[in-house]
Amino acid sequence: MADQTQADGMYPHPDDLTKMYRIIDGKRHDFQCGPNTYYHPELEACVHAWQMPEGLRDQLPPGALADPES
């Protein structure tokens, strides 16, 4: 159930960077990013770990920023 004080819009999941939710007319709709991507709250889109804002990178899982080519 959505927090009735939240305005319509996109919000990051409070505990999981791979998820987000949208409030529409007071109802919460949950979404999951694709494999190896994380929700970027400023872009309101799922991005690769290296594209995440500096302030959120410390919340990524271990190895998320590792170079897949190495």
C-alpha positions in Angstrom: 0.0 0.0 0.0 1.3 3.4 -0.9 2.0 6.1 1.6 -1.0 8.4 1.2 1.3 11.5 1.5 3.4 10.6 -1.6 2.6 12.5 -4.7 2.3 10.8 -8.1 5.7 10.0 -9.4 8.7 7.6 -9.5 10.5 6.6 -6.2 13.4 4.4 -5.4 12.7 1.3 -3.4 14.0 2.0 0.2 16.0 -1.3 0.5 16.9 -2.4 -3.0 18.6 -0.4 -5.7 17.4 -2.8 -8.4 13.8 -1.8 -7.7 11.6 1.3 -7.9 7.9 2.1 -7.7 5.5 4.6 -9.3 2.6 6.2 -7.4 -0.4 6.8 -9.7 -3.6 8.1 -8.2 -2.4 7.1 -4.7 -1.7 3.5 -5.8 1.8 1.9 -5.7 3.1 0.0 -8.7 6.4 -1.9 -8.2 9.0 -2.3 -10.9 12.3 -4.3 -11.2 15.3 -3.3 -13.2 16.8 -5.7 -15.7 19.8 -7.9 -15.0 22.9 -6.0 -13.7 21.2 -2.6 -13.7 20.1 -0.3 -10.9 17.5 2.4 -10.5 19.0 5.9 -10.9 16.6 8.3 -9.1 17.7 11.4 -10.9 17.2 9.9 -14.4 14.2 7.8 -13.3 15.7 5.0 -15.3 17.7 1.8 -14.8 21.4 2.1 -15.5 24.6 0.1 -15.2 26.6 0.4 -11.9 29.2 2.8 -13.3 26.4 5.2 -14.3 25.1 5.5 -10.7 25.6 8.7 -8.8 28.6 8.8 -6.6 26.5 9.0 -3.5 24.7 5.7 -4.2 27.7 3.6 -5.4 28.6 2.6 -1.8 25.2 0.9 -1.6 25.8 -1.3 -4.6 26.5 -5.0 -4.0 30.2 -6.1 -3.9 31.7 -6.5 -7.3 29.0 -4.4 -9.1 31.6 -1.9 -10.3 34.1 -4.6 -11.4 35.1 -4.5 -15.1 33.2 -7.3 -16.8 36.1 -7.6 -19.4 38.7 -8.4 -16.7 
